[in-house]
Amino acid sequence: MKPRTRILAALFSASFAIASSASTFGCSRDDGSADEGGSSDDALAAAASGLGTTLQDLAAFGEKRVGTEGGKKAADYVMARMKRAELRDVHFEEFNFPMHIADPNRSSISFKKDGQPAPAMAFDIFEGSGPGDVVDAPIVYVGSAKAEDLRGKDLRGKIAFVKRDSHFHRSSQYLNVTQAGAVAMLYESTVPQNQIQIGSIRHAWEPMGPIPAVTIRQDDGDRLPKMVGEGEVKGSIKVTAFATRGTGRNVVGVVPGKNYGKKDASGRSLDHQVVIGAHYDTWFVGSVDNGCGTAALLYHAGKRGLTDGRFENTLVFVAYDGEEVGLYGGYDYLRKHQDEGMLAVVNFEMPAA
């Protein structure tokens, strides 16, 4: 089996296993028929083909950060697919959020060892990084920047050099070094193929942090501790960034259950809902995180037999926006719909991984 086929087969198997629980919550198919005809191999091949097409379509939009043109195109695509699947009440739900804008052309980093310029390093700016212009500040290596790593270290007026820790999120590392007095955070990536790790360093929903936060490649990061051990190393980090009002869009479609829209005498909903969701916003192309989740969502939304009143409970398909920068879309949906009888939530997050 070719690698791409293996990935799509894994995605189909994982998404089917998860979504079968949604069917259980949905309950009571009137005709008891299966959704897929033919052999299981035929069903797998058809599903893999459809999932692959969706992944390619989403990849064509490039990066899909919330509030960007790519994100808007992806939202339009998801809406068109939900309408094609004949879901009911397909619509956008907009929300506002503090959108972080960084200007890499007006940002820079450089280093000196014992007063002499060190080789240049590629870098990226974390989403949510504060602006600032730090000049010739001493660099202090703080490992994972946990409390025990910072104990006894004076970071006031210094750049905290942090190594990625998969068990301790960068937002907590950023918070810790900021509270310890650091004037900037320099982050070493551990991404395969020596790529630069990106993402958000927002700890909550603040528009942006108080100090600059930049990320560099692993091979460059591996050189810095040795340089620090051999002599005085100073860094200059300039980040140009600001926050503005941004708009995200969740995409929602419904398969009405038997009590959809019904209320009791007190106005309380008689309906129960199973929410099936996946976020479609991405860093870079994002086919794994979370194009495959969006593909799984649209695959199940398009299955045969999802007709009005077929299930006891209502199925609500939601493609969330703004997950990567702070779960904005998910929280917005919860805030707007928490009184509508949510019974369960099934979330497709990187099912092919």
C-alpha positions as CSV (number, residue, x, y, z in Angstrom):
1,M,0.0,0.0,0.0
2,K,1.4,3.4,-1.0
3,P,2.2,5.9,1.9
4,R,-0.6,8.3,0.9
5,T,-3.1,5.4,0.7
6,R,-2.0,4.2,4.2
7,I,-2.5,7.7,5.6
8,L,-6.0,8.0,4.1
9,A,-6.9,4.5,5.2
10,A,-5.8,5.3,8.8
11,L,-7.8,8.5,8.6
12,F,-10.9,6.7,7.4
13,S,-10.6,4.0,10.1
14,A,-10.0,6.5,12.9
15,S,-12.8,8.9,11.8
16,F,-15.2,6.0,11.3
17,A,-14.5,4.7,14.8
18,I,-15.0,8.1,16.4
19,A,-18.1,8.9,14.4
20,S,-19.8,5.6,15.2
21,S,-20.1,6.9,18.7
22,A,-22.1,9.9,17.3
23,S,-24.4,7.5,15.6
24,T,-24.9,5.7,18.9
25,F,-25.9,9.0,20.6
26,G,-28.0,9.9,17.6
27,C,-29.9,6.6,18.0
28,S,-32.9,5.0,16.3
29,R,-32.4,4.7,12.6
30,D,-35.9,4.0,11.2
31,D,-34.8,1.6,8.5
32,G,-31.8,0.0,10.1
33,S,-29.9,0.1,6.9
34,A,-26.1,0.5,6.5
35,D,-24.7,3.7,5.2
36,E,-22.2,2.1,2.9
37,G,-23.1,-0.4,0.1
38,G,-20.8,-3.1,-1.2
39,S,-17.8,-4.7,0.4
40,S,-15.8,-3.1,3.2
41,D,-12.8,-2.8,0.8
42,D,-15.0,-0.9,-1.7
43,A,-16.2,1.4,1.1
44,L,-12.7,2.0,2.2
45,A,-11.5,2.8,-1.3
46,A,-14.4,5.2,-1.9
47,A,-13.9,6.9,1.4
48,A,-10.1,7.2,0.9
49,S,-10.7,8.8,-2.5
50,G,-13.1,11.3,-1.1
51,L,-10.9,12.2,1.8
52,G,-7.9,12.7,-0.5
53,T,-9.9,15.0,-2.7
54,T,-10.9,17.1,0.3
55,L,-7.3,17.3,1.6
56,Q,-6.1,18.5,-1.8
57,D,-8.8,21.1,-2.0
58,L,-8.0,22.5,1.4
59,A,-4.3,22.4,0.7
60,A,-4.8,24.6,-2.4
61,F,-5.9,27.5,-0.1
62,G,-2.4,27.4,1.6
63,E,-2.2,28.8,5.1
64,K,-5.6,29.2,6.7
65,R,-5.0,31.3,9.8
66,V,-8.2,32.8,11.3
67,G,-9.0,36.2,9.7
68,T,-6.9,35.7,6.6
69,E,-7.9,35.3,3.0
70,G,-6.9,31.7,3.0
71,G,-9.1,31.1,6.0
72,K,-12.1,32.8,4.4
73,K,-11.7,30.6,1.3
74,A,-11.6,27.5,3.4
75,A,-14.8,28.6,5.2
76,D,-16.6,29.2,1.9
77,Y,-15.5,25.8,0.7
78,V,-16.7,24.0,3.9
79,M,-20.1,25.8,3.6
80,A,-20.5,24.8,0.0
81,R,-19.7,21.1,0.9
82,M,-22.3,21.2,3.7
83,K,-24.9,22.6,1.4
84,R,-24.0,19.9,-1.2
85,A,-24.5,17.3,1.5
86,E,-28.0,18.8,2.0
87,L,-27.6,19.6,5.7
88,R,-30.2,22.0,7.1
89,D,-29.7,25.5,8.2
90,V,-26.1,25.8,6.9
91,H,-24.8,29.1,8.0
92,F,-21.8,31.1,9.2
93,E,-21.5,32.2,12.8
94,E,-19.0,35.1,13.1
95,F,-17.0,36.1,16.1
96,N,-14.4,38.8,16.8
97,F,-11.0,38.2,18.3
98,P,-7.8,40.2,18.8
99,M,-5.8,39.4,15.6
100,H,-2.0,39.5,16.0
101,I,-0.1,41.1,13.1
102,A,3.6,40.7,13.0
103,D,5.9,42.3,10.3
104,P,8.9,40.1,9.6
105,N,10.4,42.7,7.3
106,R,10.7,45.1,10.2
107,S,11.9,42.5,12.7
108,S,15.3,41.0,13.2
109,I,17.6,39.0,15.4
110,S,21.4,39.0,15.8
111,F,24.0,37.7,18.2
112,K,27.5,38.5,19.4
113,K,30.0,36.3,21.1
114,D,32.7,38.1,23.1
115,G,31.7,41.3,21.1
116,Q,32.1,39.7,17.7
117,P,29.1,39.0,15.4
118,A,27.9,35.4,15.3
119,P,26.6,33.7,12.1
120,A,23.1,34.9,11.1
121,M,20.1,32.7,12.1
122,A,16.7,32.2,10.4
123,F,13.8,33.0,12.7
124,D,10.0,33.3,13.0
125,I,7.8,35.3,15.3
126,F,5.4,33.6,17.6
127,E,1.7,34.5,17.2
128,G,0.9,36.7,20.2
129,S,4.5,37.9,20.6
130,G,4.8,41.4,22.1
131,P,6.7,44.1,20.2
132,G,10.0,45.3,21.4
133,D,13.6,46.2,20.5
134,V,16.1,44.5,22.7
135,V,19.7,45.5,22.0
136,D,22.8,43.5,23.2
137,A,21.1,41.7,26.1
138,P,22.9,38.8,27.8
139,I,21.4,35.4,26.9
140,V,20.6,32.9,29.7
141,Y,19.8,29.2,28.9
142,V,16.8,28.1,31.0
143,G,15.9,24.7,29.6
144,S,12.2,24.1,29.7
145,A,11.6,27.3,31.8
146,K,9.8,25.3,34.5
147,A,9.9,26.7,38.0
148,E,12.9,24.4,38.9
149,D,14.7,25.5,35.8
150,L,14.4,29.2,36.7
151,R,15.3,28.8,40.4
152,G,18.4,30.8,41.2
153,K,18.6,32.4,37.7
154,D,18.5,36.2,37.4
155,L,16.6,37.0,34.1
156,R,16.1,40.7,34.7
157,G,17.2,42.6,31.6
158,K,18.2,39.3,29.8
159,I,17.0,37.1,27.0
160,A,15.7,33.7,28.1
161,F,16.8,30.9,25.8
162,V,14.2,28.2,26.0
163,K,14.1,24.7,24.6
164,R,10.9,23.2,23.3
165,D,9.3,20.7,25.8
166,S,6.4,18.7,24.5
167,H,5.1,18.3,28.0
168,F,5.2,22.0,28.9
169,H,3.5,24.3,26.5
170,R,5.4,27.4,25.1
171,S,2.7,29.7,26.5
172,S,3.6,28.6,30.0
173,Q,7.3,28.9,29.2
174,Y,6.6,32.4,28.0
175,L,4.6,33.4,31.1
176,N,7.3,32.0,33.4
177,V,10.2,33.9,31.8
178,T,8.2,37.1,31.5
179,Q,7.3,36.9,35.2
180,A,11.0,36.3,36.0
181,G,12.0,39.6,34.3
182,A,13.2,38.5,30.9
183,V,13.1,41.1,28.2
184,A,12.6,38.5,25.4
185,M,12.2,34.8,24.8
186,L,14.3,32.9,22.3
187,Y,12.9,29.4,21.5
188,E,14.7,26.4,20.1
189,S,12.5,24.3,17.8
190,T,12.6,20.5,17.7
191,V,10.6,20.0,14.5
192,P,11.7,17.3,12.1
193,Q,13.8,18.3,9.1
194,N,15.2,21.3,11.0
195,Q,12.1,23.4,10.4
196,I,11.1,26.3,12.6
197,Q,8.4,25.7,15.2
198,I,5.6,28.2,15.0
199,G,2.3,28.7,17.0
200,S,0.8,30.9,19.6
201,I,2.2,31.9,23.0
202,R,-1.0,33.4,24.3
203,H,-1.6,32.1,27.7
204,A,-5.2,33.2,27.9
205,W,-7.1,35.6,25.6
206,E,-4.8,38.6,25.9
207,P,-4.3,40.3,22.5
208,M,-0.5,40.0,22.8
209,G,2.2,39.4,25.3
210,P,4.5,42.0,26.9
211,I,7.9,40.9,25.5
212,P,9.2,39.7,22.1
213,A,9.1,35.9,21.4
214,V,10.9,34.4,18.5
215,T,11.7,30.9,17.4
216,I,14.8,29.5,15.6
217,R,15.8,26.2,14.0
218,Q,17.1,23.3,16.1
219,D,20.6,23.3,14.6
220,D,21.0,27.0,15.4
221,G,19.6,26.5,18.9
222,D,22.0,23.6,19.6
223,R,24.9,25.9,19.0
224,L,23.8,28.6,21.5
225,P,24.4,26.7,24.8
226,K,27.9,25.8,23.7
227,M,28.5,29.4,22.7
228,V,27.2,30.6,26.1
229,G,29.5,28.1,27.9
230,E,32.5,29.3,26.0
231,G,32.1,33.1,26.5
232,E,29.7,36.0,26.9
233,V,26.9,35.8,24.3
234,K,24.5,38.8,23.8
235,G,21.5,39.0,21.5
236,S,19.5,41.7,19.8
237,I,15.9,41.0,19.1
238,K,13.5,43.4,17.4
239,V,9.9,42.5,16.8
240,T,7.4,44.8,15.1
241,A,3.8,43.6,15.9
242,F,0.4,44.9,16.9
243,A,-3.1,43.7,17.6
244,T,-6.2,44.6,15.7
245,R,-9.9,43.5,15.5
246,G,-10.2,40.3,13.6
247,T,-13.2,38.2,12.5
248,G,-13.5,34.4,12.4
249,R,-16.3,32.3,11.0
250,N,-17.6,28.9,12.3
251,V,-19.5,27.0,9.7
252,V,-22.6,25.1,11.0
253,G,-25.0,22.6,9.4
254,V,-27.7,20.5,11.0
255,V,-29.4,17.1,10.7
256,P,-32.6,17.7,12.7
257,G,-33.7,15.1,15.2
258,K,-37.3,14.2,16.1
259,N,-37.6,17.1,18.6
260,Y,-35.6,19.7,16.7
261,G,-36.9,23.2,17.5
262,K,-39.5,21.9,20.0
263,K,-39.8,23.5,23.4
264,D,-41.8,22.8,26.6
265,A,-44.2,25.1,28.2
266,S,-41.4,26.9,30.1
267,G,-39.5,27.5,26.8
268,R,-36.8,24.9,27.5
269,S,-35.6,23.0,24.5
270,L,-36.9,19.4,24.2
271,D,-34.1,18.6,21.7
272,H,-30.8,16.9,22.5
273,Q,-27.9,17.5,20.2
274,V,-24.7,15.7,19.3
275,V,-22.1,18.2,18.1
276,I,-19.6,16.8,15.6
277,G,-16.8,19.2,15.0
278,A,-13.3,19.9,13.7
279,H,-11.3,23.1,13.3
280,Y,-10.3,24.1,9.8
281,D,-7.9,27.0,10.5
282,T,-4.2,26.0,10.1
283,W,-0.6,27.1,10.4
284,F,1.0,26.6,7.0
285,V,-1.0,24.2,4.7
286,G,-2.0,22.1,7.7
287,S,-3.1,18.8,6.1
288,V,-2.5,16.9,9.3
289,D,-3.5,19.7,11.7
290,N,-6.3,19.9,10.9
291,G,-7.1,19.3,7.2
292,C,-7.6,15.6,7.9
293,G,-10.1,16.4,10.7
294,T,-12.0,18.7,8.4
295,A,-12.0,16.0,5.7
296,A,-13.4,13.5,8.3
297,L,-16.1,16.0,9.3
298,L,-17.2,16.6,5.7
299,Y,-17.1,12.9,4.9
300,H,-19.5,12.0,7.7
301,A,-21.7,15.1,6.9
302,G,-22.1,13.7,3.4
303,K,-23.0,10.1,4.2
304,R,-26.2,8.7,2.9
305,G,-29.2,8.6,5.1
306,L,-28.8,11.7,7.2
307,T,-32.4,12.7,6.7
308,D,-34.6,14.9,8.9
309,G,-36.1,13.0,11.9
310,R,-34.2,9.8,11.2
311,F,-32.3,10.1,14.5
312,E,-33.8,10.7,17.9
313,N,-31.2,13.4,18.6
314,T,-30.1,16.3,16.4
315,L,-26.7,16.1,14.8
316,V,-24.9,19.4,14.5
317,F,-21.8,19.6,12.2
318,V,-19.5,22.5,13.2
319,A,-16.3,23.5,11.4
320,Y,-14.5,25.8,13.9
321,D,-12.3,28.7,13.1
322,G,-9.6,30.3,15.4
323,E,-8.6,27.1,17.2
324,E,-4.9,27.5,16.7
325,V,-4.7,31.0,18.3
326,G,-6.8,30.4,21.3
327,L,-9.9,28.1,20.7
328,Y,-11.9,31.2,19.9
329,G,-14.3,29.4,17.6
330,G,-15.1,26.6,20.0
331,Y,-15.7,28.9,22.9
332,D,-17.9,31.1,20.7
333,Y,-20.0,28.2,19.7
334,L,-20.4,27.0,23.3
335,R,-21.3,30.5,24.5
336,K,-24.0,30.8,21.8
337,H,-25.5,27.3,22.1
338,Q,-24.9,26.0,25.6
339,D,-28.7,26.1,26.4
340,E,-29.7,24.0,23.4
341,G,-29.4,20.6,24.9
342,M,-25.9,19.5,24.0
343,L,-25.7,15.8,24.8
344,A,-22.2,15.0,23.6
345,V,-19.4,16.5,21.5
346,V,-17.3,14.5,19.0
347,N,-14.2,16.3,17.9
348,F,-11.9,15.3,14.9
349,E,-8.4,16.6,15.9
350,M,-5.7,15.2,13.6
351,P,-7.3,11.7,13.2
352,A,-4.7,10.7,10.6
353,A,-1.8,11.3,13.0
